[in-house]
Amino acid sequence: KFDYDRALQLFVNYHSGRRGWPELFDNLRPSAIKAVLDLGFVTVLPHPDPDGRRVICLRPGRWMPHNYPIIENLRALYLTLEKLIQSEETQVNGIVILADYNGVGLSQASHLGPFLAKRVVGLLQDGFPVRIKAVNIINEPRIFKGIFAIIRPFLKEKITNRFFLHGSNLNSLHKNVPRHILPQEYGGSAGVLDTALWNQTLLASEEEFVRHFSHSPVTDDELLQQHLMSESEAAEVQCE
């Protein structure tokens, strides 16, 4: 069922987030985050799961903080989400996240403090039109407890309940994500993980993203005006 008020609030949050976080959104285009894409920090598996959900694969252990700041990882993730929600199927079915924490240590974890965690969770949870249906964590090190302790206070209970920690138990992962869509690295039968295909998909959308992010975010006054116009149109329909 469509919830107009909730959709409006999401729209407001989306544009407020763009205005309030220039480090994330300025010059946001695939070519600007090519180093992150080449590293394989984020990719999307070629095939959806049986419920029609695309699977985003994150590998934070591949990021070395001395190479570039953590915000570049977030920019790459955001562009990936923007591309995925262009599909009506993804808008309806949502997405699944597979996060491989192999190689993550204190050097990476120390860059995620409460302030950044709150901004990231707020953006994805309340300011972006995507339904996160499951978050599968594998190969998590001991330090992950500390990472999750930073993130958890900002998560809604519904999202918290969608986190699944599998450790190195691939059989546990396969209960949530079937083997036939997983690459060999995760005990799957879909061949070796190839990040090049998704990288090419994003890079081929360069001009599209340039146009999208070249427009200034909608102001609060403009949002209010759109809201009032929509209510007026709804009232006219009711009168008819």
Buried (B, 14 or more C-beta within 10 A) or exposed (E): EEEEEEEBEBBBBBBBBBEEBEEBBEEBBBEBBBEBBEBBBBBBBBEBBEEEBBBBBBBBBBBEEEEBEBBBBBBBBBBBBBBBBEEEEBEEBBBBBBBBBBBBEEEBBEBBEEEBBBBBBBBBBBBBBBEBBBBBBBBBBEBBEEBBEBBEEBBEEEBBEBBBBBBEEBEBBBEBBBBEBBBEBBBBEBEEBBBEEBBEBBBEBEEBBBEEBEEEBBEEEEBEEBBEEEEEEEEEEEEE
